[in-house]
Amino acid sequence: MWIFGATCPAEGKAAGVVMPYCNSEAMSLHLKEIFRHVVPGAHAVITLDQAGCHGSAALVGQSNITLMSLPPRCPKLNPVKSLWQFMRDNWLSNRIF
């Protein structure tokens, strides 16, 4: 399973989808989900790493979203990496209950 997620700290909003695959179609569905949460008249800027589904030519964009690609091999520039690590450590890891 793949989790696609986006957050807006200023507004306290988040949008995400869980998909069985990671490709441009799944990323396009995620962008549609983000589009639903962006306030009318506002514009979202999403930082993306160099994952293949993030830069695909088949990606269906949205009018109120700008995709900003980070340089390759620069995980420290991606602010959401620490959030994903926290989620893996606390909720998404394999656990025995």
Phi, psi and omega in degrees: 000146179240135177252121175255126182217153177216144179230154173233097181299326182295321182263348183070032182248157175214152176219141180196163176220151175248124185234152178279356181215163180235098179210184184294329177295316178296319179294322177297321176295322177295317178298323176296322178294318177297317180306320180295333184264349179281129181299138177306133182090348178266168180225135180255140173244124183246125176273135183232144172278192186267026177299145184303321182288341180284331184247014183294142176291338181278359182294129180267112182276173178236152186292333182255020181230130173249130178263124180244112181277135176278157176297153179294151177057043178227060184297336180293339179279346183269106186294337183279348180302320180291327177295314178298320179296318177300316179295320177296318182292327189252332185229329189261353183282162176291129182225156174253122180255000000 
